[in-house]
């Protein structure tokens, strides 16, 4: 019970700071903290496999990719003078509309979730073993798994093609 | 153990934070990070529901979502690099070539 609230508070707080930071490097590092807290939540949900790949794949690979690009571009701030003066979360106009839309979404989700009633007790048995997940992945989900490999291939080709400097081949 | 509703509410909060980041921020990298926050909120929902239903399918879907997130990050960051090379800016408002 206590661990859920600690991990949840860390995840929410770090995510809030991610969108409140001006410097993307801090955003990326805070998002890694948020992913660590989410990984703890996965452990609480008896999903150690997901917890581990959350750390290895998300915090280890994807976030390092983000960090790499942030440092490569070397453009830490939102660049106009106006952006320097006004904090990103406090801007008027369309930004306020966006924040209002997010609040409406939050209110709708809250409404839907509180009307669902307290039906959500977890049963005793959990599918926690990597063996069971692997068996399911390579039998029932074999076709999506193979499609995923094509997706990765296409993404790799697309990334190379997009980031290639024009005129060098 | 904490009831399922707590996990769903936490996931909804995280999703709203991510959505607010996409709506409010004007920095492409931060917008992509907000998309990652939203994907993770949905992952938490999948794992919580999978645990509540006593099946491992939720965790497998999370596996696929992470793959798609990795592909999205790779392609999105490549687009960001290409755009930054042209305009020296990460602000999406400077990219209006497709606006009618």
Boltz contact constraints between the chains, C-beta under 6 A:
constraints:
  - contact:
      token1: [A, 1]
      token2: [B, 2]
      max_distance: 6.0
  - contact:
      token1: [A, 4]
      token2: [B, 2]
      max_distance: 6.0
  - contact:
      token1: [A, 8]
      token2: [B, 10]
      max_distance: 6.0
  - contact:
      token1: [A, 12]
      token2: [B, 13]
      max_distance: 6.0
  - contact:
      token1: [A, 15]
      token2: [B, 14]
      max_distance: 6.0
  - contact:
      token1: [A, 15]
      token2: [B, 17]
      max_distance: 6.0
  - contact:
      token1: [A, 15]
      token2: [B, 37]
      max_distance: 6.0
  - contact:
      token1: [A, 16]
      token2: [B, 17]
      max_distance: 6.0
  - contact:
      token1: [A, 18]
      token2: [B, 33]
      max_distance: 6.0
  - contact:
      token1: [A, 19]
      token2: [B, 21]
      max_distance: 6.0
  - contact:
      token1: [A, 24]
      token2: [B, 29]
      max_distance: 6.0
  - contact:
      token1: [A, 24]
      token2: [B, 30]
      max_distance: 6.0
  - contact:
      token1: [A, 27]
      token2: [B, 30]
      max_distance: 6.0
  - contact:
      token1: [A, 27]
      token2: [B, 33]
      max_distance: 6.0
  - contact:
      token1: [A, 31]
      token2: [B, 33]
      max_distance: 6.0
  - contact:
      token1: [A, 38]
      token2: [B, 40]
      max_distance: 6.0
  - contact:
      token1: [A, 42]
      token2: [B, 47]
      max_distance: 6.0
  - contact:
      token1: [A, 45]
      token2: [B, 47]
      max_distance: 6.0
  - contact:
      token1: [A, 45]
      token2: [B, 48]
      max_distance: 6.0
  - contact:
      token1: [A, 45]
      token2: [B, 51]
      max_distance: 6.0
  - contact:
      token1: [A, 47]
      token2: [B, 47]
      max_distance: 6.0
  - contact:
      token1: [A, 47]
      token2: [B, 59]
      max_distance: 6.0
  - contact:
      token1: [A, 50]
      token2: [B, 47]
      max_distance: 6.0
  - contact:
      token1: [A, 50]
      token2: [B, 59]
      max_distance: 6.0
  - contact:
      token1: [A, 50]
      token2: [B, 62]
      max_distance: 6.0
  - contact:
      token1: [A, 57]
      token2: [B, 66]
      max_distance: 6.0
  - contact:
      token1: [A, 62]
      token2: [B, 70]
      max_distance: 6.0
  - contact:
      token1: [A, 62]
      token2: [B, 73]
      max_distance: 6.0
  - contact:
      token1: [A, 65]
      token2: [B, 73]
      max_distance: 6.0
  - contact:
      token1: [A, 69]
      token2: [B, 77]
      max_distance: 6.0
  - contact:
      token1: [A, 70]
      token2: [B, 29]
      max_distance: 6.0
  - contact:
      token1: [A, 73]
      token2: [B, 84]
      max_distance: 6.0
  - contact:
      token1: [A, 75]
      token2: [B, 90]
      max_distance: 6.0
  - contact:
      token1: [A, 78]
      token2: [B, 26]
      max_distance: 6.0
  - contact:
      token1: [A, 78]
      token2: [B, 27]
      max_distance: 6.0
  - contact:
      token1: [A, 79]
      token2: [B, 89]
      max_distance: 6.0
  - contact:
      token1: [A, 88]
      token2: [B, 25]
      max_distance: 6.0
  - contact:
      token1: [A, 89]
      token2: [B, 24]
      max_distance: 6.0
  - contact:
      token1: [A, 95]
      token2: [B, 24]
      max_distance: 6.0
  - contact:
      token1: [A, 98]
      token2: [B, 23]
      max_distance: 6.0
  - contact:
      token1: [A, 98]
      token2: [B, 24]
      max_distance: 6.0
  - contact:
      token1: [A, 99]
      token2: [B, 20]
      max_distance: 6.0
  - contact:
      token1: [A, 99]
      token2: [B, 24]
      max_distance: 6.0
  - contact:
      token1: [A, 101]
      token2: [B, 23]
      max_distance: 6.0
  - contact:
      token1: [A, 102]
      token2: [B, 16]
      max_distance: 6.0
  - contact:
      token1: [A, 102]
      token2: [B, 19]
      max_distance: 6.0
  - contact:
      token1: [A, 102]
      token2: [B, 20]
      max_distance: 6.0
  - contact:
      token1: [A, 102]
      token2: [B, 23]
      max_distance: 6.0
  - contact:
      token1: [A, 105]
      token2: [B, 16]
      max_distance: 6.0
  - contact:
      token1: [A, 105]
      token2: [B, 19]
      max_distance: 6.0
  - contact:
      token1: [A, 106]
      token2: [B, 16]
      max_distance: 6.0
  - contact:
      token1: [A, 109]
      token2: [B, 12]
      max_distance: 6.0
  - contact:
      token1: [A, 113]
      token2: [B, 8]
      max_distance: 6.0
  - contact:
      token1: [A, 113]
      token2: [B, 9]
      max_distance: 6.0
  - contact:
      token1: [A, 120]
      token2: [B, 3]
      max_distance: 6.0
  - contact:
      token1: [A, 120]
      token2: [B, 4]
      max_distance: 6.0
  - contact:
      token1: [A, 120]
      token2: [B, 5]
      max_distance: 6.0
  - contact:
      token1: [A, 121]
      token2: [B, 3]
      max_distance: 6.0
  - contact:
      token1: [A, 122]
      token2: [B, 1]
      max_distance: 6.0
  - contact:
      token1: [A, 122]
      token2: [B, 51]
      max_distance: 6.0
  - contact:
      token1: [A, 122]
      token2: [B, 52]
      max_distance: 6.0
  - contact:
      token1: [A, 123]
      token2: [B, 54]
      max_distance: 6.0
  - contact:
      token1: [A, 125]
      token2: [B, 54]
      max_distance: 6.0
  - contact:
      token1: [A, 126]
      token2: [B, 51]
      max_distance: 6.0
  - contact:
      token1: [A, 127]
      token2: [B, 56]
      max_distance: 6.0
  - contact:
      token1: [A, 132]
      token2: [B, 56]
      max_distance: 6.0
  - contact:
      token1: [A, 133]
      token2: [B, 56]
      max_distance: 6.0
  - contact:
      token1: [A, 133]
      token2: [B, 59]
      max_distance: 6.0
  - contact:
      token1: [A, 136]
      token2: [B, 56]
      max_distance: 6.0
  - contact:
      token1: [A, 136]
      token2: [B, 60]
      max_distance: 6.0
  - contact:
      token1: [A, 137]
      token2: [B, 60]
      max_distance: 6.0
  - contact:
      token1: [A, 141]
      token2: [B, 60]
      max_distance: 6.0
  - contact:
      token1: [A, 148]
      token2: [B, 67]
      max_distance: 6.0
  - contact:
      token1: [A, 151]
      token2: [B, 71]
      max_distance: 6.0
  - contact:
      token1: [A, 155]
      token2: [B, 71]
      max_distance: 6.0
  - contact:
      token1: [A, 155]
      token2: [B, 74]
      max_distance: 6.0
  - contact:
      token1: [A, 155]
      token2: [B, 75]
      max_distance: 6.0
  - contact:
      token1: [A, 158]
      token2: [B, 75]
      max_distance: 6.0
  - contact:
      token1: [A, 159]
      token2: [B, 74]
      max_distance: 6.0
  - contact:
      token1: [A, 159]
      token2: [B, 75]
      max_distance: 6.0
  - contact:
      token1: [A, 159]
      token2: [B, 78]
      max_distance: 6.0
  - contact:
      token1: [A, 162]
      token2: [B, 78]
      max_distance: 6.0
  - contact:
      token1: [A, 162]
      token2: [B, 79]
      max_distance: 6.0
  - contact:
      token1: [A, 162]
      token2: [B, 82]
      max_distance: 6.0
  - contact:
      token1: [A, 163]
      token2: [B, 78]
      max_distance: 6.0
  - contact:
      token1: [A, 163]
      token2: [B, 81]
      max_distance: 6.0
